[in-house]
């Protein structure tokens, strides 16, 4: 159904000596704006493969932050399984199982320990969900931690849109009876050279700050935090309630060009709301803010051209980014950050205003009250 040519774009990581390139999926809705229905169609193809493989098992799906949280959530919804995500954020009252993602600029990852504990003995299998698996080392890292804590109590699989593992890495997984599922097999041999030859002469826009938010703000309830375990049905119902509250605040029109933005690890609800807006007859694209500093280029064949530096929605003095903004009829931002941390929201609004966006709405969906 999909090919490497359809999905893969190679970008250059900024100041990362461990791996100089980043494999971007142009249908994923993270760095590159995409129709949410196009993203969901791709996610659903992977969900169907897993449905066929594990019809008689109770599953816990774990989506990897940042980039695979929406994929994991969608798979759990389509398959009606347990779901949680890894996180780099602090979860109130939680203790963690820590592991590292060595190629990333932000290496620390963690899972809420008590939630894993609660599902051991209920789930027959844990499936780790990624956008792209290159070596498989990060997932082996966390599997080793879990096997040490819970020996022989659960089986493991890995599901990803893209898989770039070489024969040796795949053999290592086969020896440990870890099943691999993916839509497209990729070959990384030329990726580093592509990134090395890139001239990063795109637009780099520094953080823009203003005292006032200059956007309509709404507080919506029914929040479910996917950093804690939930189920696909519970999360989908929460997103439906979220959409209902968003819809109440919109003068629903048709044929508007709309951008829906998620924040860092928080991606799925923005894609879901975007798909609902598409159902209303609008042209919609989604992407999200990210911690990933990626070089941008003026070359038309390169995937990213303008980088806007932002304050994080989640932590003061954390640098985050969004890429290739332009003018839309309406921009909707959805976040589960704490509402008192307004610097990140204000910096994103400033970036949007600088591109000519006038109709901007921000929905705070989280534990803000």
N, C-alpha and C positions, 0 to 999 in steps of 0.2 A: 504493500500500500504506500509506504513512504521510502524514500531513498536518502542517502547521505547528501546528495546534491540538493534535494528539497529542503532539508532541515538545517544543515550545518553551515555556520559562518565562523571564521577564525578571527579572533581579536587578540590584541596584545595587552597582557597584564602590565600594569605600571609598577616598576621597582620590585619585581618578584623574580628572584634568581632560582627559585625551586622549580618553577615552570613558567616560561615566558609567554605562553599562549593561553587563551581561554576559548573553549569550544562553546559557541552560542547556538541555541536552537531558536530559529526565527519565528516559530509557532508557539513558543512557550509562554510569552507574556511577561517576561521578566525585564530584560534590558531593551528589547525591541518591541514597539507597539504592535499589537495583533488583535484581530477580531476574537473575542472570547469564545465564540462558537467554533472557530477554527482550532483554538487551543483545546477545547473540550472534546472535539472530534478525535484529536490525536490521543488525548489522555484515555478516552473511552476505548480506543483500539487496544491499548495496553491492558485495560481492565478486563476486556473480553478474553484475552489470552490467559490471564490469571484465573478468571472464572472457570475456564475449561480445565485448568490444571488442578484446581483445589476445590472441587465441588463438595467434598465430604469432610473438610477440615475447618476448624474454628481458627480464624486468622486475626493477628494484630499487624496492621500496617504502620510503619514508621517512616514519615517523610523527612528528608534531610533539609535543614535550614542552610542558606536561605532559599535556594532556587527550586527545590523539589517539594515545598510545602503544599503548593496548590495541586501538584500531580498526586501526591499521597492522599490529600483530602478527597479529590475527585474519585480516585480508585476506591477508597473506603466507602464513599457514597454509592457508587455504582455496584459495588459488591456486597454492601451491607455488612461491613466488618468493624472490628474495633480499630481505632485510629489514635495516634499521637504523633508529635513531631519532635525532632531534636531542636535544641535552642541554644542561643548564645546570650539570651536575656535572663534576668533574675525572675524566678517564679516565687511569689510570696509563700512562705511557710514550707518550701520544698527542700529536700536534700537530693543529691544528684549522683548519677554515674557519669564520670568524666571520661572523655576520650579526645583524641586530636585528629585534625584534618591537615596533614603536614604540608600539602601543596598550597593551602589557602593563605591569604594575608591575615585572616582572623582564625587562628588554628583551634581554639578551644571550642569544643562541642559538649553538650550534656543532655542527658535524659533524666526525667523525674523518677527517682529510684522507687518511691513507694507505689507509683503507678505501674511500673514494670512488675514489682512484687505482687500487686493485686491481680495481675493477669497471668502470671506464671501458674500453670495448672488449669487455667481456663483455655488459653490459646494453645492449639497444637503446633502452630508455626508462626514465627515472626518473619514478615517480609519487609526488607528495607527498600525504600523507594527513592530513587535518584533520577535526576534529569540525564546525567551522563556518568558512566563508570569508566575510569581510565586504567587504573592498576588494581583497584579493589582493596587497596591497603587500609583505607579508612574504615571500611565496613568490616574487614577482618579484625581490626583493632577493637571495635565495639563487640563483635561476636565473641572474641576471646575473653573480654571482660564479663559478658553475660554467661558464658559457659563456665567460667571460674565460680561465679555466684550461684548458678543453677545448673549443675552438670546433668546432662542427659534428660532435661525436663522439657525441652522445646526444640523444634527443628527450625532451620533458617533457609530463606531464599532471598534473592535480590531481583528487583524489577526496575528497569530504567527505559527511558525513551531511546537513548543511545548507549552502545557498549563498545569501548575502544580497547578492551583487555587483549593482551597478546596471548599466544598459545600457552606460555608458561604460567601466566596468571590464571587462565581458565583451568589449567590442569590442577593448580593449587586448590581452587574451589571444588573441583570434581573430587579430589582426594578427601576433602572434608565434607562431602555430600551436601554442599550448598548449591542449590539450583539457581540458574541464571535465566532471566526472561527479559527480552528487549525487542524493540521494533526495528532498529537499524544497527547494523554492525559497522563501526567506523575504523579507519586506519590512521593512526596518529603520526606516521613516519615523516610526513612533510609539514606538519603543523608548526613545529618550532621554527623552521626556516621561513615560513610565511610571516610569522610574527616578527622575526628578526629583521626582515627586510622592510617592515612597515615604517613609513615616515609619519610620526605622530603630529601632523601639522593642522589638526582640526581646531575647533573653537573650545577654549577652556574658560568657563565663566565662573568667577569666584563667588563665594557666599554673598548673598545680598540680604541685608537686614533692614527691617523697619519696625517702628514701635507698635503700629496697629496691624491687625491680622488682614484686613481688607478682603474678607471672605465671609459668606454666610456660614454660621456654625450651628450644628444640631447635635444633641446628645440622644443616642438611641439605646434601647435596652435589649435584654434577651441574650447577652453575650455568652458565648461558649469559647473557652480558651483551649485551643488545640494543642498547646504545650502540655496539657494534662490529658489523660486518656478520655476518649469519648467514643461514640459510635457514629457510623456514617449517617444513620437516620437522624440522630440527635443533632449533628452538625448541619445537615441539610435543612432541618426544620428551623434551626436558629437563623440560618442564612435567608430562608424564606421570610421569617419575621423581620429580619433586617431590611430586606427588599421592600416589604410592605411599609415600613416606616420611612424609607427613602422616597418611595413613590408618593407618599402623602405630601412631601415637601416640594415635589416637582410639578411644574405646569407641563403635564405630559403632552408632548408634541410628536410629530413624525418627521422623518428626514432631517433631523438635527445631526451634526457631526459632534460626537461626544467622546471625551477622553475620561476613562475611569482609572484612578491611580491607587494602588495598594502601597503599603509601607514595609520595606525590609522583609522580615519573615512572614508578614501578614499579606498573603496574596489571594487566596481562594475567594474570600467574600467579595473582593473587588471584581474578579472575573465573573462570579455568579451574578452580581448586580448588573455588570455589563451585558451579560447574555440576556437578562430580563429586559434591559433597555433595547437590545436588538430585537427581541420579540415584539416590542412596541412600535417597530418600524423605523428605528434610527440606525445610523451608521456609527458603530462604536469600536474603539480600540482600547486595549488595556496594557499597561505595564506598571512597574513599581520602582520605588526608590531602592537603593542597594548600597551595601558597604563596599562593593567591589570598585576599586579605582582602575579604570580601563582607559588606555590611550585612545584618542580619537583622531580621525584622519579626514582630509579633504577628498580623498580618492572615492569616486562614486561606487566602486565595487566593495569598499570597506563597510561593515555593518553600522558603525557609529560615527557621527560627525561632530556633534556638539555635546560637551559635558558640562552639566551644571552642578557645582559643588553646593551641598546643603548642610545644615545642621541636622543631626539625627532627631527623629521624633521620639526616640526612646532614651537617649542619654546625652546630657550636656557634654560639649566638647568632642563628640564623636563625629567624624567626617563621613558623610554619605553623599550619594550622587543620583542623578537621573539624567537620561540621555535623550537627545533629539526631540525636545519639546517643540511644538508649533501652536498656531492659533486654532481654537475649536469654538463651536457655538456654545458649548457648555463643558466645564470640567468638574468632575466629582471626585473628591478625595475621601477614602475610607481608611480609618486606622483603628488599631486597638491600643495605641499608646495612651499614657496617662494625660488627661486633658490639661493639667497644669504645666506640662512641658511644651510650651507653645513656640519655642525658638525654631524647632524643625519645621513646624507647619508654616510659620511666618516666612521662613527662607524659601520654601517651595512655592508659596503664594507669590512671593516677589519674582521668582524665576518665571512662573506662569504669566504674571502681569507683563514682564519684559518681552514676552512673545505676543502680546496683544490680547490675551485672554481677559475678558471682563466678567463673565458669568461663572463664578467659582463657588462651589459649595463643599464644606468639610463636614463629614459625619464621624463623630467620636463614638466608637462601639467598643466598650471595655468596662473595666471595673473602676469607673470614674466617680461614683457617688458613695 
